[in-house]
Structures are given as C-alpha cells and as structure tokens.
C-alpha cells in the first residue's frame, strides 16, 4: 500500500488540474505479502467517471501484482475528485 502513490504517478497522468482530492478507496483486498526483493507492477483501469457540477469524480480499479504469483498483493478501487482550471 505504501508503494501505491509512487507507482501511481508513473502511469496515471492528468493535466490542467487545479486541485486533486483523494476521495477514498473501496473494495480493497490484501491478497498476500510482498517479500523483500520481489518484482511488482501496478495495473489500472477506469472503473467509473462522473461529472459532479464541473468536478470530475473518477473511480479507478487498481491491482498490484507480484511476478510469478497468481494472487495479487493488493487490489481495489481508488476514487479521486479532479478540479480543472
């Protein structure tokens, strides 16, 4: 979970925002522990997007996978509010 913000910034790029609010996480599940030295990757998929009177609410499904493991380390849905310029 602590690596999520670092990895998120590498693959999700939203431009022209004035403010970003982390609205929370839902359906979060820890599948298994990540052993030191393991290789992991983050995959994301847009789950839902809404226009709330000019504010964009985006829900993004995410999964942190461990190389050569069937079960993910972490999965869930992250919600953000984007205020654009």
VOSELUM-719023 format. One line per field, with one value per residue: chain; x, y, z of N, C-alpha, C in turn; residue in three letters. Coordinates in Angstrom, 3 decimals. Each point is the difference from the previous one (the first is absolute). Layout:
! VOSELUM-719023
kepa = A,... $
n.c1 = X,... $
n.c2 = Y,... $
n.c3 = Z,... $
ca.c1 = X,... $
ca.c2 = Y,... $
ca.c3 = Z,... $
c.c1 = X,... $
c.c2 = Y,... $
c.c3 = Z,... $
sero = ALA,... $
This chain:
! VOSELUM-719023
kepa = A,A,A,A,A,A,A,A,A,A,A,A,A,A,A,A,A,A,A,A,A,A,A,A,A,A,A,A,A,A,A,A,A,A,A,A,A,A,A,A,A,A,A,A,A,A,A,A,A,A,A,A,A,A,A,A,A,A,A,A,A,A,A,A,A,A,A,A,A,A,A,A,A,A,A,A,A,A,A,A,A,A,A,A,A $
n.c1 = 0.831,1.132,0.132,-1.274,0.184,1.125,-0.580,-0.989,0.908,0.468,-1.263,-0.423,-0.401,-0.389,-0.345,0.485,0.498,-0.990,-0.776,0.628,-1.134,0.724,-1.002,0.962,-0.009,-0.457,-0.652,0.719,0.827,0.558,0.604,1.195,0.911,0.682,0.713,0.904,0.221,-1.289,-0.279,-0.478,-1.281,-0.343,-1.213,-0.505,-1.254,-0.459,-0.516,0.062,-0.726,-0.053,-0.922,0.609,-0.820,0.704,-0.255,1.151,-0.888,1.223,-0.517,1.147,-0.234,0.586,1.157,0.579,0.725,0.239,1.205,-0.510,-0.964,-0.866,0.108,-0.786,0.913,-0.570,-1.288,-0.589,-0.783,0.722,-0.512,-0.044,0.099,-0.247,0.656,-0.570,1.061 $
n.c2 = -1.194,-0.047,-0.975,-0.075,1.027,-0.612,-1.192,0.542,0.809,-1.216,-0.350,0.784,0.632,0.939,0.719,1.223,-0.615,0.582,-1.064,-0.878,-0.672,-0.665,-0.552,-0.916,-1.145,-0.827,-1.024,0.540,-0.809,-0.477,-0.389,0.592,-0.339,1.128,-1.013,0.406,0.882,-0.155,-0.392,1.239,0.032,1.206,-0.514,0.859,0.288,0.866,0.140,1.290,0.837,1.079,0.793,0.518,0.620,-0.523,-0.882,-0.504,-0.973,-0.465,-1.174,-0.367,-1.127,-0.541,-0.486,-0.370,-0.380,-1.224,0.198,-0.858,0.864,-0.922,0.094,1.072,0.935,0.820,0.151,0.894,0.964,0.867,0.918,0.828,1.203,0.294,1.062,0.321,0.512 $
n.c3 = 0.000,0.698,-0.885,0.322,0.826,0.344,-0.010,0.703,0.538,-0.099,0.287,0.969,-1.108,0.848,-1.039,0.211,1.055,0.641,0.261,0.753,0.209,0.905,-0.686,-0.142,0.682,-0.930,0.476,0.965,-0.652,1.098,-1.118,-0.010,0.890,-0.147,-0.445,0.867,-0.966,0.277,-1.231,0.016,-0.367,-0.424,-0.006,-0.894,0.330,-0.887,1.198,0.349,-0.717,0.802,-0.523,1.062,-0.837,-0.985,0.937,-0.371,0.181,0.199,-0.339,0.534,-0.708,1.034,-0.412,1.127,-1.049,0.446,-0.511,-0.887,0.359,0.353,1.318,-0.171,0.166,-0.891,0.239,-0.790,0.464,-0.683,0.811,-1.041,0.540,-1.264,0.422,-1.144,-0.623 $
ca.c1 = -0.831,0.860,0.588,-1.049,0.126,1.195,-0.261,-1.139,0.501,0.733,-0.863,-1.215,0.372,-1.153,0.533,-0.852,-0.812,0.244,0.081,-0.333,-0.378,-0.144,-1.340,-0.032,0.170,-1.025,0.240,1.431,0.333,1.399,0.031,1.147,1.108,1.067,1.279,1.080,0.696,-0.963,-0.339,-1.442,-0.472,-1.329,-0.862,-1.194,-1.068,-1.061,-1.190,-1.177,0.309,-1.225,0.105,-0.765,-0.083,1.291,1.066,0.085,0.247,0.493,0.260,0.979,0.346,1.442,0.473,1.448,0.293,1.353,0.503,-0.075,-0.993,-1.369,-0.814,0.589,0.342,-1.022,-0.911,-1.093,-0.457,0.364,-0.859,0.628,-0.738,0.871,-0.471,0.791,0.179 $
ca.c2 = 1.194,1.184,0.231,0.385,1.358,0.084,-0.694,0.671,1.169,-0.435,-0.469,0.813,1.391,0.865,1.351,1.179,-0.048,1.028,-0.683,-1.419,-0.460,-1.444,-0.158,-1.231,-1.296,-0.991,-1.381,-0.266,-1.325,-0.405,-1.407,-0.645,0.898,0.129,-0.357,0.909,-0.369,-0.421,0.974,0.256,0.981,0.557,0.133,0.800,0.020,0.935,-0.736,0.861,1.424,0.791,1.454,0.488,1.462,0.555,-0.744,-1.346,-1.086,-1.169,-1.203,-0.764,-1.307,-0.220,-1.298,-0.165,-1.405,-0.469,-0.851,-1.456,-0.354,0.031,0.959,1.339,0.475,0.969,0.458,0.815,1.119,1.303,1.080,1.320,1.152,0.874,1.370,0.473,1.453 $
ca.c3 = 0.000,0.065,-1.326,-0.945,-0.555,-0.845,-1.259,-0.628,-0.725,-1.183,-1.090,-0.132,-0.264,-0.273,-0.201,0.176,1.216,1.009,1.285,0.001,1.333,0.158,0.546,0.783,-0.658,0.322,-0.440,0.081,0.516,0.030,-0.386,0.629,0.319,-0.986,0.595,-0.375,-1.226,-1.025,-1.036,-0.021,-0.977,0.237,-1.181,0.297,-1.002,0.367,0.437,-0.123,-0.021,0.122,0.058,1.146,-0.121,-0.368,0.673,-0.562,0.953,-0.727,0.789,-0.767,0.557,-0.018,0.476,0.109,-0.256,0.314,-1.082,0.190,1.022,-0.513,0.755,0.097,1.333,0.402,-1.056,0.498,-0.827,0.559,-0.499,0.035,-0.515,-0.783,-0.240,-1.139,-0.148 $
c.c1 = 0.873,0.657,-1.012,0.142,1.200,-0.259,-1.118,0.468,0.750,-0.915,-1.271,0.422,-1.257,0.519,-1.060,-0.899,0.444,0.207,-0.438,-0.290,-0.126,-1.311,-0.155,0.207,-1.083,0.436,1.478,0.245,1.508,0.041,1.120,1.108,1.019,1.326,1.069,0.736,-0.926,-0.218,-1.518,-0.328,-1.413,-0.743,-1.263,-0.979,-1.077,-1.277,-1.276,0.470,-1.318,0.337,-0.919,0.026,1.372,1.192,-0.026,0.299,0.383,0.252,0.869,0.304,1.512,0.330,1.526,0.278,1.460,0.416,-0.013,-0.929,-1.401,-0.852,0.681,0.334,-1.105,-0.873,-1.136,-0.402,0.342,-0.888,0.705,-0.966,1.002,-0.691,0.899,0.048,-1.019 $
c.c2 = 1.254,0.320,0.533,1.431,0.163,-0.631,0.692,1.170,-0.375,-0.393,0.828,1.468,0.787,1.427,1.070,-0.086,1.101,-0.659,-1.453,-0.415,-1.520,-0.223,-1.289,-1.237,-0.948,-1.362,-0.376,-1.355,-0.218,-1.495,-0.775,1.020,0.019,-0.254,0.973,-0.532,-0.467,1.121,0.128,0.973,0.425,0.029,0.737,-0.069,0.967,-0.780,0.819,1.452,0.766,1.483,0.471,1.526,0.626,-0.638,-1.424,-0.995,-1.230,-1.129,-0.913,-1.301,-0.161,-1.378,0.037,-1.494,-0.301,-0.955,-1.471,-0.435,0.144,1.064,1.362,0.345,0.905,0.318,0.788,1.063,1.291,1.068,1.339,1.052,0.921,1.336,0.569,1.524,0.575 $
c.c3 = 0.000,-1.337,-1.009,-0.532,-0.940,-1.369,-0.781,-0.860,-1.272,-1.156,-0.203,-0.121,-0.376,-0.057,0.222,1.233,0.956,1.364,-0.179,1.434,-0.033,0.740,0.802,-0.844,0.465,-0.518,0.053,0.661,-0.057,-0.277,0.650,0.212,-1.139,0.712,-0.509,-1.223,-1.112,-1.007,-0.049,-1.106,0.359,-1.323,0.426,-1.158,0.484,0.288,-0.215,-0.023,-0.001,-0.021,1.121,-0.002,-0.247,0.680,-0.549,1.120,-0.802,0.989,-0.858,0.732,-0.078,0.558,0.032,-0.070,0.338,-1.110,0.428,1.134,-0.599,0.680,0.026,1.458,0.542,-1.200,0.632,-1.001,0.736,-0.642,0.200,-0.515,-0.679,-0.225,-1.095,-0.045,-0.956 $
sero = UNK,UNK,UNK,UNK,UNK,UNK,UNK,UNK,UNK,UNK,UNK,UNK,UNK,UNK,UNK,UNK,UNK,UNK,UNK,UNK,UNK,UNK,UNK,UNK,UNK,UNK,UNK,UNK,UNK,UNK,UNK,UNK,UNK,UNK,UNK,UNK,UNK,UNK,UNK,UNK,UNK,UNK,UNK,UNK,UNK,UNK,UNK,UNK,UNK,UNK,UNK,UNK,UNK,UNK,UNK,UNK,UNK,UNK,UNK,UNK,UNK,UNK,UNK,UNK,UNK,UNK,UNK,UNK,UNK,UNK,UNK,UNK,UNK,UNK,UNK,UNK,UNK,UNK,UNK,UNK,UNK,UNK,UNK,UNK,UNK $
